[in-house]
Amino acid sequence: NALVVIGSCDAYLTTRDDVWLRRATSLAHLMRTCVRADGSVCHERGVDVPGFATDHALTALAFARVHDVDPSGGHLSLATTIAHVLIDRFWELETATVYFAEASHDRLVRRKDWFDHAEPSANSAAIALFSTLGRLTGDPKFNELARAGLRRIHDLLLQESFSMGFALETALDQLEWASDPTDCAVDGSCTPPPTSPS
């Protein structure tokens, strides 16, 4: 559902067709049933199974993107709450990455996924979420988390860009929204590009 909401928001921003806005907001309303009182996300609606990092990141990103098209619904606050759960339970500060599952998932090996498949990897989704929340809230912590995540996957992004489309799109968004675009150049350079002679 989260990816459909994100896609519907993109379609609305492109076409300004209210059909897409209604689809995004109605699905976001349905997705609220997967969010617990503490801000954690269930893996599946109607089943009390703790969500994985991807569930948290994509759900929060969907709410943030709905805020982009309909700021009146309280979606940004919900996205921020879920993002804090993602940071507290899945984010590893030392490596600037997320584990697929939290420590309480005792039956699963805690691994980190890097590559986007049918859905974005947990790390791509988390980086996209932090970048979006940084832009929407102005909170520098979210921008720094997005940049740290992009720095962490920098080499993979250069070598495997076709397998990391969601992360690559986020890197481009960071370049667009950053106050100083040289902070997160995809090629690893933190110096401004050469200016053309006048």
MODELLER restraints for C-alpha pairs under 7 A, 6 or more apart:
rsr = mdl.restraints
at = mdl.atoms
rsr.add(forms.Gaussian(group=physical.xy_distance, feature=features.Distance(at['CA:1:A'], at['CA:27:A']), mean=6.95, stdev=0.5))
rsr.add(forms.Gaussian(group=physical.xy_distance, feature=features.Distance(at['CA:2:A'], at['CA:58:A']), mean=5.77, stdev=0.5))
rsr.add(forms.Gaussian(group=physical.xy_distance, feature=features.Distance(at['CA:2:A'], at['CA:59:A']), mean=5.43, stdev=0.5))
rsr.add(forms.Gaussian(group=physical.xy_distance, feature=features.Distance(at['CA:2:A'], at['CA:62:A']), mean=5.31, stdev=0.5))
rsr.add(forms.Gaussian(group=physical.xy_distance, feature=features.Distance(at['CA:5:A'], at['CA:24:A']), mean=4.70, stdev=0.5))
rsr.add(forms.Gaussian(group=physical.xy_distance, feature=features.Distance(at['CA:5:A'], at['CA:27:A']), mean=6.45, stdev=0.5))
rsr.add(forms.Gaussian(group=physical.xy_distance, feature=features.Distance(at['CA:5:A'], at['CA:28:A']), mean=6.79, stdev=0.5))
rsr.add(forms.Gaussian(group=physical.xy_distance, feature=features.Distance(at['CA:5:A'], at['CA:62:A']), mean=5.82, stdev=0.5))
rsr.add(forms.Gaussian(group=physical.xy_distance, feature=features.Distance(at['CA:6:A'], at['CA:62:A']), mean=5.33, stdev=0.5))
rsr.add(forms.Gaussian(group=physical.xy_distance, feature=features.Distance(at['CA:6:A'], at['CA:65:A']), mean=6.24, stdev=0.5))
rsr.add(forms.Gaussian(group=physical.xy_distance, feature=features.Distance(at['CA:8:A'], at['CA:20:A']), mean=5.14, stdev=0.5))
rsr.add(forms.Gaussian(group=physical.xy_distance, feature=features.Distance(at['CA:8:A'], at['CA:21:A']), mean=6.83, stdev=0.5))
rsr.add(forms.Gaussian(group=physical.xy_distance, feature=features.Distance(at['CA:8:A'], at['CA:23:A']), mean=6.62, stdev=0.5))
rsr.add(forms.Gaussian(group=physical.xy_distance, feature=features.Distance(at['CA:8:A'], at['CA:24:A']), mean=5.41, stdev=0.5))
rsr.add(forms.Gaussian(group=physical.xy_distance, feature=features.Distance(at['CA:9:A'], at['CA:20:A']), mean=6.66, stdev=0.5))
rsr.add(forms.Gaussian(group=physical.xy_distance, feature=features.Distance(at['CA:9:A'], at['CA:21:A']), mean=6.50, stdev=0.5))
rsr.add(forms.Gaussian(group=physical.xy_distance, feature=features.Distance(at['CA:9:A'], at['CA:24:A']), mean=6.08, stdev=0.5))
rsr.add(forms.Gaussian(group=physical.xy_distance, feature=features.Distance(at['CA:9:A'], at['CA:65:A']), mean=6.48, stdev=0.5))
rsr.add(forms.Gaussian(group=physical.xy_distance, feature=features.Distance(at['CA:9:A'], at['CA:66:A']), mean=6.38, stdev=0.5))
rsr.add(forms.Gaussian(group=physical.xy_distance, feature=features.Distance(at['CA:9:A'], at['CA:69:A']), mean=6.62, stdev=0.5))
rsr.add(forms.Gaussian(group=physical.xy_distance, feature=features.Distance(at['CA:11:A'], at['CA:20:A']), mean=6.23, stdev=0.5))
rsr.add(forms.Gaussian(group=physical.xy_distance, feature=features.Distance(at['CA:12:A'], at['CA:18:A']), mean=6.81, stdev=0.5))
rsr.add(forms.Gaussian(group=physical.xy_distance, feature=features.Distance(at['CA:12:A'], at['CA:20:A']), mean=5.04, stdev=0.5))
rsr.add(forms.Gaussian(group=physical.xy_distance, feature=features.Distance(at['CA:12:A'], at['CA:21:A']), mean=5.73, stdev=0.5))
rsr.add(forms.Gaussian(group=physical.xy_distance, feature=features.Distance(at['CA:24:A'], at['CA:66:A']), mean=6.66, stdev=0.5))
rsr.add(forms.Gaussian(group=physical.xy_distance, feature=features.Distance(at['CA:25:A'], at['CA:66:A']), mean=6.64, stdev=0.5))
rsr.add(forms.Gaussian(group=physical.xy_distance, feature=features.Distance(at['CA:28:A'], at['CA:63:A']), mean=6.61, stdev=0.5))
rsr.add(forms.Gaussian(group=physical.xy_distance, feature=features.Distance(at['CA:33:A'], at['CA:45:A']), mean=6.70, stdev=0.5))
rsr.add(forms.Gaussian(group=physical.xy_distance, feature=features.Distance(at['CA:34:A'], at['CA:41:A']), mean=5.57, stdev=0.5))
rsr.add(forms.Gaussian(group=physical.xy_distance, feature=features.Distance(at['CA:34:A'], at['CA:42:A']), mean=5.13, stdev=0.5))
rsr.add(forms.Gaussian(group=physical.xy_distance, feature=features.Distance(at['CA:34:A'], at['CA:44:A']), mean=6.91, stdev=0.5))
rsr.add(forms.Gaussian(group=physical.xy_distance, feature=features.Distance(at['CA:34:A'], at['CA:45:A']), mean=5.29, stdev=0.5))
rsr.add(forms.Gaussian(group=physical.xy_distance, feature=features.Distance(at['CA:35:A'], at['CA:41:A']), mean=4.56, stdev=0.5))
rsr.add(forms.Gaussian(group=physical.xy_distance, feature=features.Distance(at['CA:35:A'], at['CA:42:A']), mean=6.39, stdev=0.5))
rsr.add(forms.Gaussian(group=physical.xy_distance, feature=features.Distance(at['CA:39:A'], at['CA:81:A']), mean=5.62, stdev=0.5))
rsr.add(forms.Gaussian(group=physical.xy_distance, feature=features.Distance(at['CA:39:A'], at['CA:82:A']), mean=4.94, stdev=0.5))
rsr.add(forms.Gaussian(group=physical.xy_distance, feature=features.Distance(at['CA:39:A'], at['CA:85:A']), mean=6.38, stdev=0.5))
rsr.add(forms.Gaussian(group=physical.xy_distance, feature=features.Distance(at['CA:40:A'], at['CA:82:A']), mean=6.10, stdev=0.5))
rsr.add(forms.Gaussian(group=physical.xy_distance, feature=features.Distance(at['CA:40:A'], at['CA:85:A']), mean=6.09, stdev=0.5))
rsr.add(forms.Gaussian(group=physical.xy_distance, feature=features.Distance(at['CA:41:A'], at['CA:50:A']), mean=6.56, stdev=0.5))
rsr.add(forms.Gaussian(group=physical.xy_distance, feature=features.Distance(at['CA:41:A'], at['CA:51:A']), mean=5.21, stdev=0.5))
rsr.add(forms.Gaussian(group=physical.xy_distance, feature=features.Distance(at['CA:41:A'], at['CA:55:A']), mean=6.74, stdev=0.5))
rsr.add(forms.Gaussian(group=physical.xy_distance, feature=features.Distance(at['CA:41:A'], at['CA:56:A']), mean=5.77, stdev=0.5))
rsr.add(forms.Gaussian(group=physical.xy_distance, feature=features.Distance(at['CA:42:A'], at['CA:48:A']), mean=6.05, stdev=0.5))
rsr.add(forms.Gaussian(group=physical.xy_distance, feature=features.Distance(at['CA:42:A'], at['CA:49:A']), mean=5.51, stdev=0.5))
rsr.add(forms.Gaussian(group=physical.xy_distance, feature=features.Distance(at['CA:42:A'], at['CA:50:A']), mean=4.81, stdev=0.5))
rsr.add(forms.Gaussian(group=physical.xy_distance, feature=features.Distance(at['CA:42:A'], at['CA:51:A']), mean=4.49, stdev=0.5))
rsr.add(forms.Gaussian(group=physical.xy_distance, feature=features.Distance(at['CA:43:A'], at['CA:49:A']), mean=5.54, stdev=0.5))
rsr.add(forms.Gaussian(group=physical.xy_distance, feature=features.Distance(at['CA:43:A'], at['CA:50:A']), mean=5.59, stdev=0.5))
rsr.add(forms.Gaussian(group=physical.xy_distance, feature=features.Distance(at['CA:43:A'], at['CA:51:A']), mean=3.92, stdev=0.5))
rsr.add(forms.Gaussian(group=physical.xy_distance, feature=features.Distance(at['CA:43:A'], at['CA:52:A']), mean=6.64, stdev=0.5))
rsr.add(forms.Gaussian(group=physical.xy_distance, feature=features.Distance(at['CA:43:A'], at['CA:55:A']), mean=6.28, stdev=0.5))
rsr.add(forms.Gaussian(group=physical.xy_distance, feature=features.Distance(at['CA:52:A'], at['CA:100:A']), mean=5.83, stdev=0.5))
rsr.add(forms.Gaussian(group=physical.xy_distance, feature=features.Distance(at['CA:52:A'], at['CA:101:A']), mean=5.02, stdev=0.5))
rsr.add(forms.Gaussian(group=physical.xy_distance, feature=features.Distance(at['CA:53:A'], at['CA:86:A']), mean=6.55, stdev=0.5))
rsr.add(forms.Gaussian(group=physical.xy_distance, feature=features.Distance(at['CA:53:A'], at['CA:90:A']), mean=6.32, stdev=0.5))
rsr.add(forms.Gaussian(group=physical.xy_distance, feature=features.Distance(at['CA:53:A'], at['CA:98:A']), mean=6.99, stdev=0.5))
rsr.add(forms.Gaussian(group=physical.xy_distance, feature=features.Distance(at['CA:53:A'], at['CA:99:A']), mean=6.75, stdev=0.5))
rsr.add(forms.Gaussian(group=physical.xy_distance, feature=features.Distance(at['CA:53:A'], at['CA:100:A']), mean=5.10, stdev=0.5))
rsr.add(forms.Gaussian(group=physical.xy_distance, feature=features.Distance(at['CA:53:A'], at['CA:101:A']), mean=6.00, stdev=0.5))
rsr.add(forms.Gaussian(group=physical.xy_distance, feature=features.Distance(at['CA:53:A'], at['CA:122:A']), mean=5.60, stdev=0.5))
rsr.add(forms.Gaussian(group=physical.xy_distance, feature=features.Distance(at['CA:54:A'], at['CA:100:A']), mean=6.94, stdev=0.5))
rsr.add(forms.Gaussian(group=physical.xy_distance, feature=features.Distance(at['CA:54:A'], at['CA:121:A']), mean=6.70, stdev=0.5))
rsr.add(forms.Gaussian(group=physical.xy_distance, feature=features.Distance(at['CA:54:A'], at['CA:122:A']), mean=4.37, stdev=0.5))
rsr.add(forms.Gaussian(group=physical.xy_distance, feature=features.Distance(at['CA:54:A'], at['CA:125:A']), mean=6.52, stdev=0.5))
rsr.add(forms.Gaussian(group=physical.xy_distance, feature=features.Distance(at['CA:56:A'], at['CA:82:A']), mean=6.41, stdev=0.5))
rsr.add(forms.Gaussian(group=physical.xy_distance, feature=features.Distance(at['CA:56:A'], at['CA:86:A']), mean=6.20, stdev=0.5))
rsr.add(forms.Gaussian(group=physical.xy_distance, feature=features.Distance(at['CA:57:A'], at['CA:83:A']), mean=6.85, stdev=0.5))
rsr.add(forms.Gaussian(group=physical.xy_distance, feature=features.Distance(at['CA:57:A'], at['CA:86:A']), mean=6.92, stdev=0.5))
rsr.add(forms.Gaussian(group=physical.xy_distance, feature=features.Distance(at['CA:57:A'], at['CA:125:A']), mean=5.49, stdev=0.5))
rsr.add(forms.Gaussian(group=physical.xy_distance, feature=features.Distance(at['CA:57:A'], at['CA:126:A']), mean=5.09, stdev=0.5))
rsr.add(forms.Gaussian(group=physical.xy_distance, feature=features.Distance(at['CA:57:A'], at['CA:129:A']), mean=6.22, stdev=0.5))
rsr.add(forms.Gaussian(group=physical.xy_distance, feature=features.Distance(at['CA:58:A'], at['CA:125:A']), mean=5.97, stdev=0.5))
rsr.add(forms.Gaussian(group=physical.xy_distance, feature=features.Distance(at['CA:60:A'], at['CA:79:A']), mean=4.21, stdev=0.5))
rsr.add(forms.Gaussian(group=physical.xy_distance, feature=features.Distance(at['CA:60:A'], at['CA:82:A']), mean=5.76, stdev=0.5))
rsr.add(forms.Gaussian(group=physical.xy_distance, feature=features.Distance(at['CA:60:A'], at['CA:83:A']), mean=6.35, stdev=0.5))
rsr.add(forms.Gaussian(group=physical.xy_distance, feature=features.Distance(at['CA:60:A'], at['CA:129:A']), mean=6.95, stdev=0.5))
rsr.add(forms.Gaussian(group=physical.xy_distance, feature=features.Distance(at['CA:61:A'], at['CA:79:A']), mean=6.61, stdev=0.5))
rsr.add(forms.Gaussian(group=physical.xy_distance, feature=features.Distance(at['CA:61:A'], at['CA:129:A']), mean=5.03, stdev=0.5))
rsr.add(forms.Gaussian(group=physical.xy_distance, feature=features.Distance(at['CA:63:A'], at['CA:75:A']), mean=5.04, stdev=0.5))
rsr.add(forms.Gaussian(group=physical.xy_distance, feature=features.Distance(at['CA:63:A'], at['CA:76:A']), mean=6.36, stdev=0.5))
rsr.add(forms.Gaussian(group=physical.xy_distance, feature=features.Distance(at['CA:63:A'], at['CA:78:A']), mean=7.00, stdev=0.5))
rsr.add(forms.Gaussian(group=physical.xy_distance, feature=features.Distance(at['CA:63:A'], at['CA:79:A']), mean=5.42, stdev=0.5))
rsr.add(forms.Gaussian(group=physical.xy_distance, feature=features.Distance(at['CA:64:A'], at['CA:75:A']), mean=6.15, stdev=0.5))
rsr.add(forms.Gaussian(group=physical.xy_distance, feature=features.Distance(at['CA:64:A'], at['CA:76:A']), mean=5.19, stdev=0.5))
rsr.add(forms.Gaussian(group=physical.xy_distance, feature=features.Distance(at['CA:64:A'], at['CA:79:A']), mean=5.56, stdev=0.5))
rsr.add(forms.Gaussian(group=physical.xy_distance, feature=features.Distance(at['CA:64:A'], at['CA:133:A']), mean=6.96, stdev=0.5))
rsr.add(forms.Gaussian(group=physical.xy_distance, feature=features.Distance(at['CA:66:A'], at['CA:75:A']), mean=6.71, stdev=0.5))
rsr.add(forms.Gaussian(group=physical.xy_distance, feature=features.Distance(at['CA:67:A'], at['CA:75:A']), mean=5.49, stdev=0.5))
rsr.add(forms.Gaussian(group=physical.xy_distance, feature=features.Distance(at['CA:67:A'], at['CA:76:A']), mean=5.73, stdev=0.5))
rsr.add(forms.Gaussian(group=physical.xy_distance, feature=features.Distance(at['CA:89:A'], at['CA:102:A']), mean=5.70, stdev=0.5))
rsr.add(forms.Gaussian(group=physical.xy_distance, feature=features.Distance(at['CA:90:A'], at['CA:98:A']), mean=5.10, stdev=0.5))
rsr.add(forms.Gaussian(group=physical.xy_distance, feature=features.Distance(at['CA:90:A'], at['CA:99:A']), mean=5.27, stdev=0.5))
rsr.add(forms.Gaussian(group=physical.xy_distance, feature=features.Distance(at['CA:90:A'], at['CA:101:A']), mean=6.79, stdev=0.5))
rsr.add(forms.Gaussian(group=physical.xy_distance, feature=features.Distance(at['CA:90:A'], at['CA:102:A']), mean=5.44, stdev=0.5))
rsr.add(forms.Gaussian(group=physical.xy_distance, feature=features.Distance(at['CA:91:A'], at['CA:97:A']), mean=5.76, stdev=0.5))
rsr.add(forms.Gaussian(group=physical.xy_distance, feature=features.Distance(at['CA:91:A'], at['CA:98:A']), mean=4.32, stdev=0.5))
rsr.add(forms.Gaussian(group=physical.xy_distance, feature=features.Distance(at['CA:91:A'], at['CA:99:A']), mean=6.59, stdev=0.5))
rsr.add(forms.Gaussian(group=physical.xy_distance, feature=features.Distance(at['CA:92:A'], at['CA:98:A']), mean=5.87, stdev=0.5))
rsr.add(forms.Gaussian(group=physical.xy_distance, feature=features.Distance(at['CA:96:A'], at['CA:148:A']), mean=5.75, stdev=0.5))
rsr.add(forms.Gaussian(group=physical.xy_distance, feature=features.Distance(at['CA:96:A'], at['CA:149:A']), mean=5.09, stdev=0.5))
rsr.add(forms.Gaussian(group=physical.xy_distance, feature=features.Distance(at['CA:96:A'], at['CA:152:A']), mean=6.37, stdev=0.5))
rsr.add(forms.Gaussian(group=physical.xy_distance, feature=features.Distance(at['CA:97:A'], at['CA:123:A']), mean=6.13, stdev=0.5))
rsr.add(forms.Gaussian(group=physical.xy_distance, feature=features.Distance(at['CA:97:A'], at['CA:149:A']), mean=6.16, stdev=0.5))
rsr.add(forms.Gaussian(group=physical.xy_distance, feature=features.Distance(at['CA:98:A'], at['CA:112:A']), mean=6.34, stdev=0.5))
rsr.add(forms.Gaussian(group=physical.xy_distance, feature=features.Distance(at['CA:98:A'], at['CA:122:A']), mean=6.71, stdev=0.5))
rsr.add(forms.Gaussian(group=physical.xy_distance, feature=features.Distance(at['CA:98:A'], at['CA:123:A']), mean=5.79, stdev=0.5))
rsr.add(forms.Gaussian(group=physical.xy_distance, feature=features.Distance(at['CA:99:A'], at['CA:110:A']), mean=6.11, stdev=0.5))
rsr.add(forms.Gaussian(group=physical.xy_distance, feature=features.Distance(at['CA:99:A'], at['CA:111:A']), mean=5.56, stdev=0.5))
rsr.add(forms.Gaussian(group=physical.xy_distance, feature=features.Distance(at['CA:99:A'], at['CA:112:A']), mean=4.69, stdev=0.5))
rsr.add(forms.Gaussian(group=physical.xy_distance, feature=features.Distance(at['CA:100:A'], at['CA:110:A']), mean=6.34, stdev=0.5))
rsr.add(forms.Gaussian(group=physical.xy_distance, feature=features.Distance(at['CA:100:A'], at['CA:111:A']), mean=5.70, stdev=0.5))
rsr.add(forms.Gaussian(group=physical.xy_distance, feature=features.Distance(at['CA:100:A'], at['CA:112:A']), mean=5.40, stdev=0.5))
rsr.add(forms.Gaussian(group=physical.xy_distance, feature=features.Distance(at['CA:100:A'], at['CA:113:A']), mean=6.60, stdev=0.5))
rsr.add(forms.Gaussian(group=physical.xy_distance, feature=features.Distance(at['CA:100:A'], at['CA:122:A']), mean=6.22, stdev=0.5))
rsr.add(forms.Gaussian(group=physical.xy_distance, feature=features.Distance(at['CA:101:A'], at['CA:110:A']), mean=5.65, stdev=0.5))
rsr.add(forms.Gaussian(group=physical.xy_distance, feature=features.Distance(at['CA:113:A'], at['CA:121:A']), mean=5.77, stdev=0.5))
rsr.add(forms.Gaussian(group=physical.xy_distance, feature=features.Distance(at['CA:113:A'], at['CA:122:A']), mean=6.27, stdev=0.5))
rsr.add(forms.Gaussian(group=physical.xy_distance, feature=features.Distance(at['CA:113:A'], at['CA:123:A']), mean=6.68, stdev=0.5))
rsr.add(forms.Gaussian(group=physical.xy_distance, feature=features.Distance(at['CA:114:A'], at['CA:121:A']), mean=5.68, stdev=0.5))
rsr.add(forms.Gaussian(group=physical.xy_distance, feature=features.Distance(at['CA:114:A'], at['CA:123:A']), mean=6.09, stdev=0.5))
rsr.add(forms.Gaussian(group=physical.xy_distance, feature=features.Distance(at['CA:115:A'], at['CA:121:A']), mean=5.57, stdev=0.5))
rsr.add(forms.Gaussian(group=physical.xy_distance, feature=features.Distance(at['CA:115:A'], at['CA:163:A']), mean=5.46, stdev=0.5))
rsr.add(forms.Gaussian(group=physical.xy_distance, feature=features.Distance(at['CA:115:A'], at['CA:164:A']), mean=5.40, stdev=0.5))
rsr.add(forms.Gaussian(group=physical.xy_distance, feature=features.Distance(at['CA:116:A'], at['CA:163:A']), mean=5.63, stdev=0.5))
rsr.add(forms.Gaussian(group=physical.xy_distance, feature=features.Distance(at['CA:116:A'], at['CA:164:A']), mean=5.22, stdev=0.5))
rsr.add(forms.Gaussian(group=physical.xy_distance, feature=features.Distance(at['CA:116:A'], at['CA:165:A']), mean=6.82, stdev=0.5))
rsr.add(forms.Gaussian(group=physical.xy_distance, feature=features.Distance(at['CA:116:A'], at['CA:166:A']), mean=6.88, stdev=0.5))
rsr.add(forms.Gaussian(group=physical.xy_distance, feature=features.Distance(at['CA:120:A'], at['CA:166:A']), mean=6.14, stdev=0.5))
rsr.add(forms.Gaussian(group=physical.xy_distance, feature=features.Distance(at['CA:124:A'], at['CA:166:A']), mean=5.86, stdev=0.5))
rsr.add(forms.Gaussian(group=physical.xy_distance, feature=features.Distance(at['CA:124:A'], at['CA:167:A']), mean=4.68, stdev=0.5))
rsr.add(forms.Gaussian(group=physical.xy_distance, feature=features.Distance(at['CA:127:A'], at['CA:146:A']), mean=4.76, stdev=0.5))
rsr.add(forms.Gaussian(group=physical.xy_distance, feature=features.Distance(at['CA:127:A'], at['CA:149:A']), mean=6.01, stdev=0.5))
rsr.add(forms.Gaussian(group=physical.xy_distance, feature=features.Distance(at['CA:128:A'], at['CA:167:A']), mean=6.92, stdev=0.5))
rsr.add(forms.Gaussian(group=physical.xy_distance, feature=features.Distance(at['CA:128:A'], at['CA:170:A']), mean=5.31, stdev=0.5))
rsr.add(forms.Gaussian(group=physical.xy_distance, feature=features.Distance(at['CA:130:A'], at['CA:142:A']), mean=4.80, stdev=0.5))
rsr.add(forms.Gaussian(group=physical.xy_distance, feature=features.Distance(at['CA:130:A'], at['CA:143:A']), mean=6.19, stdev=0.5))
rsr.add(forms.Gaussian(group=physical.xy_distance, feature=features.Distance(at['CA:130:A'], at['CA:145:A']), mean=6.29, stdev=0.5))
rsr.add(forms.Gaussian(group=physical.xy_distance, feature=features.Distance(at['CA:130:A'], at['CA:146:A']), mean=5.13, stdev=0.5))
rsr.add(forms.Gaussian(group=physical.xy_distance, feature=features.Distance(at['CA:131:A'], at['CA:142:A']), mean=6.40, stdev=0.5))
rsr.add(forms.Gaussian(group=physical.xy_distance, feature=features.Distance(at['CA:131:A'], at['CA:143:A']), mean=5.50, stdev=0.5))
rsr.add(forms.Gaussian(group=physical.xy_distance, feature=features.Distance(at['CA:131:A'], at['CA:146:A']), mean=5.21, stdev=0.5))
rsr.add(forms.Gaussian(group=physical.xy_distance, feature=features.Distance(at['CA:131:A'], at['CA:174:A']), mean=6.53, stdev=0.5))
rsr.add(forms.Gaussian(group=physical.xy_distance, feature=features.Distance(at['CA:133:A'], at['CA:142:A']), mean=6.24, stdev=0.5))
rsr.add(forms.Gaussian(group=physical.xy_distance, feature=features.Distance(at['CA:134:A'], at['CA:140:A']), mean=6.23, stdev=0.5))
rsr.add(forms.Gaussian(group=physical.xy_distance, feature=features.Distance(at['CA:134:A'], at['CA:142:A']), mean=4.73, stdev=0.5))
rsr.add(forms.Gaussian(group=physical.xy_distance, feature=features.Distance(at['CA:134:A'], at['CA:143:A']), mean=4.78, stdev=0.5))
rsr.add(forms.Gaussian(group=physical.xy_distance, feature=features.Distance(at['CA:135:A'], at['CA:177:A']), mean=6.79, stdev=0.5))
rsr.add(forms.Gaussian(group=physical.xy_distance, feature=features.Distance(at['CA:147:A'], at['CA:184:A']), mean=6.33, stdev=0.5))
rsr.add(forms.Gaussian(group=physical.xy_distance, feature=features.Distance(at['CA:150:A'], at['CA:171:A']), mean=6.88, stdev=0.5))
rsr.add(forms.Gaussian(group=physical.xy_distance, feature=features.Distance(at['CA:154:A'], at['CA:186:A']), mean=6.76, stdev=0.5))
rsr.add(forms.Gaussian(group=physical.xy_distance, feature=features.Distance(at['CA:157:A'], at['CA:164:A']), mean=6.45, stdev=0.5))
rsr.add(forms.Gaussian(group=physical.xy_distance, feature=features.Distance(at['CA:157:A'], at['CA:168:A']), mean=6.92, stdev=0.5))
rsr.add(forms.Gaussian(group=physical.xy_distance, feature=features.Distance(at['CA:161:A'], at['CA:168:A']), mean=6.80, stdev=0.5))
rsr.add(forms.Gaussian(group=physical.xy_distance, feature=features.Distance(at['CA:171:A'], at['CA:186:A']), mean=6.69, stdev=0.5))
rsr.add(forms.Gaussian(group=physical.xy_distance, feature=features.Distance(at['CA:175:A'], at['CA:181:A']), mean=4.80, stdev=0.5))
rsr.add(forms.Gaussian(group=physical.xy_distance, feature=features.Distance(at['CA:175:A'], at['CA:184:A']), mean=6.59, stdev=0.5))
rsr.add(forms.Gaussian(group=physical.xy_distance, feature=features.Distance(at['CA:175:A'], at['CA:185:A']), mean=6.96, stdev=0.5))
rsr.add(forms.Gaussian(group=physical.xy_distance, feature=features.Distance(at['CA:182:A'], at['CA:190:A']), mean=5.17, stdev=0.5))
rsr.add(forms.Gaussian(group=physical.xy_distance, feature=features.Distance(at['CA:182:A'], at['CA:191:A']), mean=6.05, stdev=0.5))
rsr.add(forms.Gaussian(group=physical.xy_distance, feature=features.Distance(at['CA:182:A'], at['CA:192:A']), mean=5.77, stdev=0.5))
rsr.add(forms.Gaussian(group=physical.xy_distance, feature=features.Distance(at['CA:183:A'], at['CA:190:A']), mean=5.75, stdev=0.5))
rsr.add(forms.Gaussian(group=physical.xy_distance, feature=features.Distance(at['CA:184:A'], at['CA:190:A']), mean=6.91, stdev=0.5))
